[in-house]
Amino acid sequence: MKADIFFFISSIASVVLAVLLSIALFYFIKAGKNLYQISEKMQSHFKESEEFVLDLKERLESNLVFRLFFPRARSKRRPVEKDAEADNEEK
């Protein structure tokens, strides 16, 4: 008799836990979809802002007043390392 009551209570508890677990899983999936949509929107806005910043940079660099205060840097030649030349000659 006691065993029947134990199995009845444990089966009800199992069903209740399964229902609660499925509800929690449903909300986790829903939250995951929302996070995915938010990240997609942020990526598209990031690409748009990147294009805007590049355009702004080009406009600033072509501005005469900007070039007056910030002249373009001269390109520096990198000195050739003698160790690298010696290694190449040995091979």
ROMI-894256 format. One record per residue: residue in one letter; y, z, x of N, C-alpha, C, O in turn. Coordinates in Angstrom, 3 decimals. Each point is the difference from the previous one (the first is absolute). Last residue first. Layout:
<recs>
- A_Y_Z_X_Y_Z_X_Y_Z_X_Y_Z_X
...
</recs>
This chain:
<recs>
- K_30.685_-47.456_71.354_-1.083_-0.511_-0.854_-0.204_-1.432_0.170_-0.872_-0.581_-0.646
- E_4.401_2.964_2.880_-1.294_0.418_0.512_-1.142_-0.590_-0.786_-1.076_-0.216_0.559
- E_5.615_-0.466_-1.862_-0.318_-0.774_1.182_-1.372_0.357_0.542_-0.689_-0.859_0.548
- N_2.487_3.267_-4.248_-0.325_-1.368_-0.395_-0.411_-0.837_1.199_-0.885_-0.846_-0.123
- D_2.393_5.262_0.821_-1.288_0.024_-0.687_-0.434_-1.413_-0.386_-1.180_-0.336_0.091
- A_5.451_0.902_1.761_-1.018_0.222_1.021_-1.388_0.017_-0.619_-0.944_-0.518_0.596
- E_4.672_0.239_-3.447_-0.170_-1.239_0.745_-1.100_0.138_1.041_-0.791_-0.923_0.197
- A_2.004_4.736_-2.619_-0.676_-0.937_-0.893_-0.235_-1.325_0.700_-1.043_-0.623_-0.197
- D_3.526_3.912_2.427_-1.400_0.406_-0.100_-0.782_-0.961_-0.872_-1.154_-0.310_0.297
- K_5.856_-0.117_0.164_-0.703_-0.518_1.160_-1.487_0.356_-0.059_-0.838_-0.759_0.486
- E_4.251_-0.085_-4.704_-0.575_1.074_0.805_-0.829_-0.597_1.127_-0.786_-0.923_-0.214
- V_5.215_-1.027_-2.398_-1.427_-0.234_0.184_-0.538_1.085_0.918_0.551_0.255_1.070
- P_3.746_0.264_-4.468_-0.393_-0.303_1.381_-1.516_-0.140_0.094_-0.750_0.720_-0.660
- R_3.739_-1.891_-3.698_-0.846_1.055_0.545_-0.389_-0.367_1.421_-0.439_-1.122_0.255
- R_4.985_-0.216_-3.024_-1.262_-0.512_0.507_-0.793_1.150_0.592_0.540_0.850_0.709
- K_3.212_-0.744_-4.771_-0.305_0.386_1.375_-1.344_-0.606_0.382_-0.954_0.013_-0.778
- S_5.113_-1.213_-2.905_-1.437_0.154_0.203_-0.264_0.268_1.469_0.524_-0.688_0.876
- R_3.930_2.152_-3.614_-0.538_-1.063_0.844_-1.488_0.247_0.191_-0.454_1.139_0.113
- A_3.352_0.402_-4.483_-0.522_0.449_1.293_-0.548_-1.192_0.770_-0.592_-0.911_-0.580
- R_4.678_0.793_-3.082_-1.443_-0.165_0.133_-0.438_0.411_1.398_0.697_-0.248_0.984
- P_3.633_2.592_-3.211_-0.414_-1.305_0.537_-1.518_-0.057_0.146_-0.674_1.026_0.097
- F_4.111_1.892_-3.052_-1.377_0.103_0.487_-0.455_-1.355_0.537_-0.646_-0.763_-0.719
- F_5.093_1.255_-0.862_-0.288_1.392_0.356_-1.396_0.178_0.602_-0.205_0.886_0.830
- L_1.563_-5.204_-2.213_1.069_0.475_0.876_-0.291_1.429_0.471_0.181_0.323_1.174
- R_-2.953_-2.432_-4.394_-0.295_-0.447_1.364_1.067_0.452_0.978_-0.286_0.169_1.186
- F_0.980_0.762_-5.732_-1.169_0.741_0.469_-0.339_-0.387_1.441_-0.294_0.864_0.826
- V_3.654_-3.257_-3.014_0.461_1.361_0.293_-1.158_0.834_0.547_0.184_0.780_0.934
- L_-1.146_-5.183_-2.417_0.820_-0.012_1.207_0.431_1.417_0.390_-0.044_0.352_1.179
- N_-4.543_-1.744_-3.859_1.370_0.415_-0.275_0.770_0.132_1.318_-0.491_0.600_0.956
- S_-4.286_-1.517_-1.421_0.850_-1.193_0.023_1.475_0.326_-0.268_0.849_-0.886_0.101
- E_-4.195_4.279_-0.205_-0.005_-0.576_1.343_0.876_-1.239_0.087_0.539_-0.299_1.066
- L_-1.145_2.420_-5.267_0.774_0.835_0.911_0.076_-0.612_1.388_1.057_0.009_0.631
- R_-3.727_-2.127_-3.886_1.422_-0.124_-0.347_0.870_0.828_0.939_1.085_-0.433_0.388
- E_-5.758_0.737_0.070_0.471_-1.330_0.400_1.485_-0.167_-0.284_0.742_-0.555_0.810
- K_-2.791_4.506_-2.306_0.058_-0.027_1.460_0.523_-1.341_0.497_0.839_-0.045_0.900
- L_-1.684_0.535_-5.496_1.190_0.760_0.393_0.168_-0.003_1.511_1.121_-0.111_0.496
- D_-5.013_-1.795_-2.221_1.154_-0.833_-0.347_1.300_0.683_0.421_0.904_-0.638_0.540
- L_-4.864_3.074_-0.056_0.030_-1.106_0.959_1.188_-0.923_-0.256_0.642_-0.469_0.941
- V_-1.402_3.967_-3.995_0.449_0.537_1.286_0.063_-1.104_1.050_0.936_-0.031_0.800
- F_-2.648_-1.070_-5.051_1.420_0.319_-0.092_0.535_0.488_1.340_1.085_-0.401_0.421
- E_-5.714_-0.344_-0.847_0.723_-1.270_0.009_1.510_0.235_-0.031_0.752_-0.690_0.688
- E_-3.473_4.443_-1.159_-0.121_-0.523_1.355_0.738_-1.330_0.133_0.680_-0.235_0.999
- S_-1.044_2.232_-5.223_1.006_0.683_0.819_-0.073_-0.475_1.444_1.022_-0.047_0.684
- E_-4.225_-1.636_-3.700_1.334_-0.457_-0.391_1.067_0.643_0.874_0.938_-0.674_0.427
- K_-5.347_2.112_0.146_0.149_-1.365_0.497_1.378_-0.550_-0.338_0.622_-0.675_0.819
- F_-1.750_4.875_-2.533_0.164_0.081_1.452_0.191_-1.391_0.585_0.831_-0.186_0.889
- H_-1.862_0.593_-5.443_1.396_0.363_0.257_0.268_0.105_1.493_1.101_-0.314_0.453
- S_-5.518_-0.517_-1.780_0.834_-1.157_-0.337_1.476_0.305_0.250_0.733_-0.857_0.493
- Q_-3.806_4.355_0.148_-0.196_-1.036_1.001_0.874_-1.217_-0.298_0.592_-0.575_0.914
- M_-0.679_4.095_-4.034_0.728_0.394_1.203_-0.146_-1.055_1.090_0.956_-0.264_0.729
- K_-3.399_-0.293_-4.709_1.432_-0.189_-0.238_0.816_0.342_1.232_0.967_-0.691_0.322
- E_-5.576_1.511_-0.147_0.253_-1.442_-0.052_1.481_-0.286_-0.222_0.565_-0.892_0.632
- S_-2.034_5.369_-0.807_-0.002_-0.500_1.372_0.246_-1.508_0.039_0.662_-0.485_0.918
- I_-1.068_2.559_-5.122_1.228_0.453_0.665_0.059_-0.546_1.420_1.057_-0.442_0.450
- Q_-4.970_-0.340_-2.926_1.112_-0.784_-0.530_1.313_0.379_0.676_0.820_-0.870_0.295
- Y_-4.627_3.391_0.819_-0.138_-1.366_0.500_1.158_-0.866_-0.483_0.562_-0.769_0.780
- L_-0.890_5.150_-2.428_0.416_0.003_1.399_-0.090_-1.394_0.603_0.853_-0.383_0.801
- N_-2.472_0.952_-5.179_1.458_0.145_0.036_0.522_-0.010_1.438_1.021_-0.628_0.283
- K_-5.669_0.602_-0.935_0.579_-1.286_-0.415_1.522_0.054_0.045_0.649_-0.951_0.434
- G_-2.960_4.950_0.412_-0.189_-0.953_1.091_0.580_-1.357_-0.327_0.609_-0.637_0.859
- A_-0.706_3.958_-4.200_1.014_0.316_1.012_-0.107_-0.962_1.181_1.020_-0.406_0.557
- K_-4.303_0.057_-3.871_1.292_-0.402_-0.558_1.123_0.253_1.006_0.889_-0.835_0.160
- I_-5.182_2.357_0.931_0.036_-1.458_0.037_1.341_-0.516_-0.503_0.570_-0.928_0.575
- F_-1.332_5.535_-0.883_0.124_-0.401_1.406_0.066_-1.515_0.135_0.781_-0.514_0.800
- Y_-1.601_2.339_-5.077_1.390_0.206_0.414_0.222_-0.363_1.464_1.065_-0.506_0.350
- F_-5.487_0.250_-2.053_0.847_-0.952_-0.713_1.460_0.129_0.439_0.663_-1.007_0.247
- L_-3.761_4.174_1.331_-0.163_-1.286_0.671_0.867_-1.079_-0.648_0.579_-0.836_0.693
- A_-0.774_5.058_-2.757_0.736_0.092_1.267_-0.081_-1.330_0.767_0.993_-0.446_0.575
- I_-3.524_0.779_-4.492_1.434_0.009_-0.333_0.839_0.040_1.275_0.984_-0.729_0.128
- S_-5.641_1.125_0.333_0.364_-1.374_-0.383_1.476_-0.094_-0.378_0.644_-1.007_0.295
- L_-2.421_5.265_0.713_0.023_-0.831_1.190_0.399_-1.438_-0.327_0.743_-0.625_0.756
- L_-1.380_3.642_-4.312_1.200_0.359_0.759_0.128_-0.853_1.263_1.101_-0.420_0.356
- V_-4.996_-0.120_-2.918_1.156_-0.486_-0.759_1.293_0.301_0.769_0.874_-0.860_0.108
- A_-4.855_2.566_1.669_0.004_-1.458_0.111_1.201_-0.594_-0.725_0.626_-0.933_0.502
- L_-1.393_5.580_-0.879_0.460_-0.356_1.340_0.055_-1.516_0.194_0.918_-0.502_0.648
- V_-2.707_2.096_-4.698_1.425_0.320_0.064_0.568_-0.371_1.367_1.083_-0.581_0.078
- V_-5.717_0.149_-0.685_0.708_-1.005_-0.786_1.511_0.236_0.068_0.770_-0.949_0.149
- S_-3.537_4.128_1.903_-0.071_-1.274_0.723_0.768_-1.090_-0.731_0.714_-0.787_0.620
- A_-1.212_4.981_-2.693_0.948_0.087_1.118_0.008_-1.302_0.792_1.056_-0.440_0.453
- I_-4.204_0.829_-3.896_1.344_-0.093_-0.576_1.050_0.040_1.114_0.976_-0.750_-0.038
- S_-5.396_1.453_1.313_0.189_-1.400_-0.406_1.367_-0.207_-0.626_0.629_-1.033_0.227
- S_-1.908_5.414_1.006_0.239_-0.819_1.187_0.172_-1.480_-0.360_0.762_-0.706_0.661
- I_-1.846_3.781_-4.100_1.349_0.273_0.516_0.297_-0.872_1.215_1.112_-0.510_0.134
- F_-5.452_0.229_-1.945_0.967_-0.466_-0.998_1.426_0.183_0.523_0.818_-0.915_-0.103
- F_-4.380_2.626_2.667_0.063_-1.458_0.078_0.988_-0.586_-1.001_0.650_-1.005_0.287
- F_-1.364_5.702_-0.376_0.584_-0.399_1.286_0.136_-1.512_0.086_1.054_-0.502_0.389
- I_-3.277_2.300_-4.114_1.439_0.266_-0.099_0.694_-0.443_1.289_1.080_-0.589_-0.044
- D_-5.764_0.354_-0.047_0.574_-0.990_-0.910_1.511_0.169_-0.110_0.734_-0.988_-0.012
- A_-3.174_4.155_2.487_0.070_-1.257_0.724_0.613_-1.086_-0.880_0.764_-0.831_0.490
- K_-1.711_5.096_-2.309_1.171_0.049_0.872_0.173_-1.313_0.754_1.131_-0.409_0.262
- M_-4.934_0.827_-2.978_1.197_0.000_-0.824_1.266_0.000_0.872_0.948_-0.741_-0.262
</recs>
